Structures are given as structure tokens and as C-alpha cells.
């Protein structure tokens, strides 16, 4: 589905401006990446809304995104696997965090420690 929509968008732009094969491929991959991220985000926040944990998931999404920016991450071979894995991490991670009761000081220390480990170990 993402490939189909990406190809349609690429062809639209190719008709408007003449693109080389390299530019067509870059455009296709760019559209596919953007569409995948939009769909992934929509799935995560829809499930979070249904489960009434939207704000905690939003916070986790922001923190997880900052870690991913520095550390990269696991890359799966299909968009569906990536969507299922990332959605599971976001939803179940948030549910687990909500089930654990820690005071703010401990949370800040744990967050700082994990952030330091990520920055030290990230490529």
C-alpha cells in the first residue's frame, strides 16, 4: 500500500518536472518513509486514545524519539513488522511504566542514567 501511494506521488511529480532515475528513486523512498512514519504515528496515537493513555504515550513517544535520534535502532524488513514492533513498544512500555510507582527523584536519576548509557554506547 505504501509503495503504491509513493509511486503515484512520484509519478505525479515526474510528470510536472522531468526527473532522472536517481531523483525518481530518492523521491519514491522519501515519500515511502514519510507515509510510513505518518501511518505509524497515527496507529500509535489511535490505540493510545482508545486505551485512554494518550498523554503518557505522547511523553514516551518524545523521549523514545530522542533516544532513537542518538542511538538508531532495530530495523525490520517490512513496514508491517516495524509498525507492530514500534506500536507494541510504545503501548506496552507506557502501560508498564504506569504500573510501576516511583518517586520523581528516582525517575529523573533512572532517565539520566539511561540517557548517559545511550549516548556512551550509540555509534
Secondary structure, DSSP 8 states (H G I E B T S, - for coil): -HHHHHHHHHHHHHHHS---HHHHHHHHHHHHHHHHHHHHHHHHHHHHHHTT-HHHHHHHHHHHHHHHHHH-----SSHHHHHHHHHHHHHHHHHHHHHS---HHHHHHHHHHHHHHHHHH--
